[in-house]
Amino acid sequence: MGPGGPGSGWPLAGTLLVAVAASMVAGGEDCLWYVDRNGSWHPGFDCGFLTFCCGTCHQRYCCQDPLRLLTERQQRHCLAF
């Protein structure tokens, strides 16, 4: 089948489904304490329902974008280095 044939929307639909599922599973993901690039300590904080911790090792915030998700495992890895 050529472009636009049956099933042509499945890759996009699959990606969207994974993103929605990830956001639902990770909803309420906490941001652990961290040290920013200036060496200042920041306490951990909770993200609300359907939001999760996003950002980098040195800057964290709550968001709904699953592509910016920073899991607690990734955050703990930041602490080791």
N, C-alpha and C positions, 0 to 999 in steps of 0.2 A: 504494500500500500504506500501511496505517496503522502506528502505532507497534508494534513487536515483529514486524513482517513480515520477510521475507527481506532480508538486507543491513543490518538495523538496527544491527548491531554493528560494521559496517565503519569508521565514523569513529573509534570508540574503538580498534579493532584497529589502524588505520592510525597513530594517534597513538602507541600503544604500540610498534609496529614502528619508527617513526622514533626514539623515545627509546632503544630498545635498540641500534639501529644507531649512533646518535650516541655512545652510551657505549662501544661496541666500537671505533669509529674513534678516539675521543678518549682511549682508555685510555692511561695513562702520560703524559698531557699535563703538561708541566712548569709550575711556578709560577716566574716570573721574579722577580728582585729587585724590591723596592718600598720606598717610604717611607710610613710610617703617618701618621695625622693629627697626631701629636706631632712629626713630623720625624725619627723614628728610622728608620735604614736596616735592612732585613731582607734577608739573602741569599736567593737563589733555591734551590729544592729540587725534587726529582723526586717525582712521584706514582707509586704502584705500578700494577701491572696492573689494568685495569678501573676505575681511579680517575683523576681528572683535577683540574686546578686549578679551584677555585671561589672565590667571594667577590666582593670589590670592588677598586677601585684601591688602597685603603688597608688591606685585611685579606684575606689569602689563606690557603687551606687545601685539603687534598685531600678529595674527596667522590665519591660515585657518582651524584648527582642531576644528570641532564643539563640540567635547567632552571636550575641554578646554575653551569653551565660558564662559565669565564672563559678564552677562547682566548688563545693567545700573541699573536695579532694585537690583541685587545682590551687585553691587558696592555701591549703596546708603545704603544698609543694613550694609555694612562694616563700613561706616561713623558713624553709630549710636552706634557702639560698640568699 
